[in-house]
């Protein structure tokens, strides 16, 4: 393309048109940025005022007062042991033999003197029958001896009458008197035979009674140790609860249960007779039973350096069973400063978290949230800073 000089001469700059300002948009942006920076803090403060302050609200804990002041003694010592029956016995036999009758099972209630088992006693029955026949024979011999003595006594009387009349001789009278003495001796011998036979009967009756195994006291069978047909013997080791020792069953009085535990020699001085205690079973840890220290054994175990202690369970129920594992918390007996009738009932214990208490001067204060109007979408709540003592009174 060729540009002519004449065409260039026609070109002119229009001075009447408005001049452009390229810096104006940047100036507008700068003004807006400065205004936003000035407005932002105020807007931020306004928004913060519109939002509810975030606070950490905690609740107090209330522990109810104990029903009995005595049961709330301070813990002194904790020990573990086992539940045992105060009255318990391994019931065995007096004579050896085979068990013919067994009238018990685990859990059977028995009364004192009740027959719980019998040993076979056919041979003893035969001996008893023979002894009773011997008594009857001795009584018959005595009757004969008494009759003979009566006849001999009358013969002596006749000889004495004849002697007065001079009809008989002194030798005849002396002979009759000698016969009477022999008859009298025979009567006494018969009476002795009766006594001996009767005693024999009593011995065999006692042997027969020994085949009966009786309950020594009222209680429950907690363990059956033998079955019908087993042969048992009384010649076992003393205190050995085995069948060889003649044990038929173990009977315990479940109305008097206690915890058998051991306390270190260093802690025995903390205990006293009749000290209250709290008993918990491992099987029922959520249940607490009332206990009382019944006995501190008079001797210690030198090898273990411990003293055995027995704690009675005062309110045992069907859940408490012998041989259960138990823990005992010995408690300091409660001592009241005033008479029980004038003592005020103990109030509940209030627990306040330590982080909720703030110091103000010489006393502690807490912020207490109160209010909560029924109307409106949001409850009207307010917080007030008050002393701790006043806050506890208002709870």
C-alpha positions in Angstrom: 0.0 0.0 0.0 1.4 3.4 -0.9 0.7 6.5 1.1 0.6 9.7 -0.7 2.1 12.9 0.7 -1.1 14.7 0.0 -2.9 12.2 2.2 -0.5 12.8 5.1 -1.1 16.5 4.8 -4.8 15.9 5.6 -4.0 14.2 8.9 -4.7 16.3 12.0 -5.0 15.8 15.8 -8.5 16.7 17.2 -7.8 18.9 20.2 -11.5 19.3 21.0 -12.0 15.6 22.1 -11.8 14.9 25.9 -8.5 13.6 27.2 -8.4 10.0 28.8 -7.2 9.5 32.4 -5.6 6.0 32.8 -4.9 6.5 36.5 -8.6 7.0 37.5 -9.5 3.3 37.9 -6.5 2.7 40.2 -7.6 5.7 42.3 -11.1 4.3 42.7 -9.7 0.9 43.8 -7.4 2.6 46.3 -10.3 4.6 47.8 -12.4 1.4 48.1 -9.6 -0.5 49.7 -9.0 2.3 52.3 -12.6 2.5 53.1 -12.9 -1.3 53.5 -9.9 -1.3 55.9 -11.6 1.4 58.0 -15.0 -0.3 58.0 -13.7 -3.9 58.7 -12.8 -3.3 62.5 -16.2 -1.8 63.2 -18.0 -4.5 61.3 -16.0 -7.2 63.0 -16.9 -5.6 66.4 -20.5 -5.4 65.5 -20.6 -9.0 64.5 -18.9 -10.1 67.6 -21.5 -8.2 69.7 -24.3 -10.0 67.8 -22.8 -13.4 68.6 -23.3 -15.0 72.1 -20.0 -15.3 74.1 -18.6 -18.8 74.3 -18.3 -20.0 78.0 -17.5 -23.3 79.6 -20.5 -24.2 81.8 -19.9 -26.9 84.5 -22.4 -28.5 86.9 -22.0 -29.1 90.5 -22.3 -32.6 91.9 -24.5 -33.4 94.9 -23.8 -36.5 97.1 -26.8 -37.5 99.2 -26.3 -37.6 103.0 -25.9 -41.1 104.5 -29.0 -42.7 106.0 -27.1 -43.7 109.1 -24.2 -41.7 110.6 -22.8 -44.9 112.1 -22.4 -46.5 108.7 -20.3 -43.5 107.4 -17.3 -43.9 109.5 -13.9 -43.1 108.0 -12.1 -46.0 106.4 -9.3 -47.4 108.6 -8.1 -50.6 106.9 -9.1 -52.8 104.0 -8.6 -56.5 104.0 -9.7 -59.4 101.8 -10.8 -62.9 102.8 -13.5 -65.5 102.4 -17.1 -65.9 103.6 -17.4 -68.7 106.1 -20.2 -70.0 108.4 -19.6 -69.4 112.0 -21.0 -72.8 112.8 -19.9 -75.4 110.3 -19.2 -79.1 110.6 -18.0 -82.0 108.5 -20.5 -84.7 109.7 -19.0 -88.2 109.7 -19.7 -91.7 110.9 -18.8 -93.4 114.2 -18.6 -96.9 112.8 -17.3 -98.1 109.5 -19.5 -99.7 106.9 -21.5 -99.3 103.7 -23.9 -96.5 103.4 -27.4 -97.9 103.1 -29.5 -94.7 103.3 -28.7 -91.1 102.4 -31.4 -88.6 102.9 -29.7 -85.3 101.9 -28.6 -83.3 98.9 -26.8 -80.0 98.6 -29.1 -77.3 99.9 -31.2 -79.6 102.1 -32.3 -78.0 105.4 -31.8 -80.2 108.4 -32.8 -80.0 112.0 -30.6 -80.9 115.0 -30.8 -84.6 115.6 -32.2 -85.5 112.2 -30.9 -88.7 110.7 -29.3 -87.8 107.4 -27.7 -91.2 106.6 -27.6 -94.8 107.8 -24.9 -97.5 107.7 -25.8 -101.1 107.0 -26.5 -102.8 110.4 -28.0 -106.3 109.8 -25.3 -107.9 112.0 -25.9 -105.4 114.8 -29.6 -106.2 114.6 -28.8 -109.9 115.1 -26.6 -109.1 118.0 -29.3 -107.0 119.6 -31.9 -109.7 119.2 -29.5 -112.2 120.9 -28.9 -109.8 123.7 -32.5 -109.3 124.3 -33.1 -113.0 124.4 -30.3 -113.3 127.0 -32.1 -110.8 129.2 -35.3 -112.9 128.9 -33.4 -116.0 129.8 -31.8 -114.3 132.8 -35.2 -113.2 134.0 -36.6 -116.7 133.7 -33.7 -118.1 135.8 -34.3 -115.5 138.4 -37.9 -116.6 138.6 -36.8 -120.1 139.2 -34.2 -119.1 141.8 -36.8 -117.0 143.6 -39.2 -119.9 143.7 -36.5 -122.3 145.0 -35.6 -119.8 147.6 -39.1 -119.6 148.8 -39.4 -123.3 149.1 -36.1 -123.5 151.0 -37.3 -120.6 153.3 -40.4 -122.5 154.2 -38.4 -125.7 154.9 -36.3 -123.7 157.4 -39.4 -122.4 159.1 -40.7 -126.0 159.5 -37.4 -127.2 160.9 -37.5 -124.4 163.4 -41.0 -125.3 164.5 -40.1 -128.9 164.9 -37.0 -127.9 166.8 -39.2 -126.1 169.3 -41.3 -129.3 169.8 -38.1 -131.4 170.0 -39.0 -133.5 167.0 -36.1 -132.6 164.8 -32.4 -132.3 165.3 -30.0 -129.4 165.1 -28.3 -130.9 162.2 -31.5 -131.0 160.2 -32.2 -127.3 161.0 -28.6 -126.3 160.0 -28.9 -128.2 156.7 -32.1 -126.4 155.8 -30.6 -123.0 156.6 -27.6 -123.8 154.4 -29.9 -124.8 151.5 -31.7 -121.4 151.9 -28.5 -119.5 151.7 -27.6 -121.3 148.4 -31.0 -120.4 147.0 -30.6 -116.8 148.0 -27.2 -116.7 146.2 -28.9 -118.2 143.1 -31.4 -115.4 143.1 -28.7 -112.8 143.3 -26.8 -114.5 140.5 -29.9 -114.4 138.4 -30.5 -110.7 139.1 -26.8 -110.0 138.1 -27.3 -112.0 134.9 -30.3 -109.8 134.1 -28.4 -106.6 134.7 -25.5 -107.9 132.6 -27.8 -108.9 129.7 -29.6 -105.6 129.9 -26.3 -103.7 129.8 -25.3 -105.8 126.8 -28.6 -104.7 125.1 -27.8 -101.1 125.8 -24.3 -101.5 124.3 -25.7 -103.1 121.1 -28.4 -100.4 120.9 -25.7 -97.8 121.1 -23.8 -99.5 118.3 -27.0 -99.6 116.3 -27.5 -95.9 117.0 -24.0 -95.2 115.8 -25.0 -96.4 112.4 -27.2 -93.4 112.2 -25.6 -90.1 111.1 -27.4 -87.2 112.7 -27.2 -83.5 112.1 -25.4 -81.8 115.0 -27.3 -78.5 114.7 -29.9 -76.7 112.6 -28.5 -75.7 109.2 -28.1 -76.5 105.5 -26.1 -79.1 103.7 -23.5 -77.2 101.7 -21.6 -80.2 100.4 -22.5 -83.9 100.0 -19.4 -86.0 100.2 -20.7 -89.6 99.8 -23.2 -91.6 97.9 -25.3 -94.7 98.7 -23.3 -97.9 98.5 -19.9 -96.3 99.4 -17.9 -97.7 102.3 -16.8 -95.2 104.8 -14.6 -95.4 107.8 -14.2 -93.3 111.0 -10.5 -93.7 111.1 -9.5 -90.7 109.1 -7.1 -87.9 110.0 -8.7 -85.4 112.4 -10.1 -82.4 110.6 -9.6 -84.0 107.2 -12.8 -83.4 105.1 -12.4 -86.6 102.9 -14.4 -89.7 102.4 -11.6 -91.7 104.0 -12.2 -89.6 107.1 -15.8 -90.7 107.3 -17.3 -87.4 106.2 -20.8 -87.8 104.8 -21.6 -84.1 104.4 -20.7 -80.6 105.4 -23.5 -78.7 107.3 -23.4 -75.0 108.0 -25.7 -72.6 109.7 -26.2 -70.0 107.0 -28.0 -67.6 109.4 -24.6 -66.6 110.9 -22.1 -65.8 108.2 -18.8 -64.0 108.6 -15.7 -63.1 106.7 -12.5 -64.8 107.6 -9.6 -62.5 106.8 -6.0 -61.8 107.8 -4.5 -58.6 109.0 -0.8 -57.7 109.1 0.7 -57.4 112.6 1.5 -53.8 111.9 -2.2 -53.0 111.4 -3.8 -54.9 114.2 -3.5 -51.9 116.5 -5.9 -50.0 114.3 -8.7 -52.5 115.0 -11.0 -52.7 118.0 -13.8 -55.1 119.1 -17.2 -54.4 117.6 -15.7 -52.0 115.0 -18.1 -51.4 112.1 -17.1 -52.5 108.7 -18.4 -52.6 105.1 -18.4 -55.9 103.4 -18.4 -56.3 99.6 -18.5 -59.6 97.6 -16.5 -60.0 94.5 -19.6 -61.6 92.9 -21.7 -58.5 93.7 -19.4 -55.5 93.9 -22.3 -53.0 93.7 -23.9 -54.3 96.9 -22.4 -53.3 100.3 -23.3 -55.3 103.5 -23.0 -54.2 107.0 -20.4 -55.9 109.1 -19.0 -55.8 112.6 -15.7 -57.0 113.9 -16.5 -60.1 116.0 -13.1 -61.5 117.0 -9.4 -60.9 116.8 -7.6 -64.2 117.3 -5.5 -64.3 120.4 -2.4 -65.6 118.6 -0.6 -64.6 115.4 1.0 -66.6 112.6 4.8 -66.3 113.2 5.6 -67.4 109.7 3.3 -65.0 107.9 3.3 -62.2 110.5 -0.5 -61.9 110.3 -3.4 -62.2 112.7 -6.7 -63.8 111.8 -9.8 -61.7 112.1 -13.5 -62.6 111.9 -16.1 -60.0 110.8 -19.8 -60.9 111.2 -22.1 -60.0 108.3 -25.2 -58.4 109.9 -27.5 -58.2 106.9 -26.5 -61.3 104.8 -29.1 -62.5 102.3 -29.4 -65.4 100.0 -26.7 -64.0 97.7 -24.0 -64.4 100.4 -22.6 -67.9 100.2 -19.8 -69.6 102.0 -16.3 -69.6 100.3 -17.1 -66.4 98.4 -14.3 -63.9 98.1 -15.0 -60.7 100.1 -13.3 -57.4 100.9 -13.8 -55.8 104.3 -13.3 -52.1 104.9 -12.9 -51.4 108.6 -14.4 -48.0 109.6 -13.7 -45.6 112.4 -16.8 -45.6 114.7 -18.8 -42.4 114.3 -18.7 -40.1 117.3 -21.3 -37.4 117.6 -20.4 -34.2 119.4 -24.0 -33.6 120.7 -26.7 -35.9 121.8 -28.4 -37.9 119.0 -31.7 -36.2 119.7 -30.3 -32.7 119.3 -28.0 -33.5 116.4 -29.0 -31.9 113.1 -29.5 -34.2 110.2 -26.5 -34.3 107.9 -27.0 -32.4 104.6 -25.9 -33.3 101.2 -22.3 -32.8 100.0 -21.8 -30.3 97.1 -18.8 -30.7 94.9 -17.7 -27.8 92.7 -14.9 -28.1 90.1 -11.8 -26.2 91.1 -11.5 -24.5 87.7 -14.9 -22.9 88.2 -13.7 -21.0 91.3 -12.0 -17.6 90.9 -10.4 -15.6 93.6 -11.7 -12.1 94.4 -10.0 -10.5 97.3 -9.9 -12.9 100.2 -12.8 -15.2 99.1 -13.5 -17.4 96.2 -16.3 -16.6 93.8 -18.1 -18.4 91.0 -20.1 -17.3 88.0 -23.7 -18.7 88.4 -26.0 -18.9 85.4 -29.6 -18.2 86.2 -32.8 -17.2 84.5 -34.4 -18.9 81.6 -37.7 -17.2 80.7 -40.6 -19.3 79.5 -41.5 -17.0 76.6 -39.5 -16.2 73.5 -37.5 -18.3 71.2 -34.3 -18.0 73.3 -34.4 -18.2 77.1 -33.3 -15.1 78.9 -30.2 -16.2 80.8 -27.9 -14.1 82.9 -24.7 -14.8 84.7 -23.8 -13.3 88.1 -20.5 -13.5 90.1 -21.2 -14.4 93.7 -19.2 -15.8 96.6 -18.9 -19.6 96.8 -20.6 -19.8 100.2 -23.7 -17.9 98.9 -23.8 -20.1 95.8 -23.9 -23.3 97.9 -26.7 -21.9 100.0 -28.8 -21.1 97.0 -28.3 -24.6 95.4 
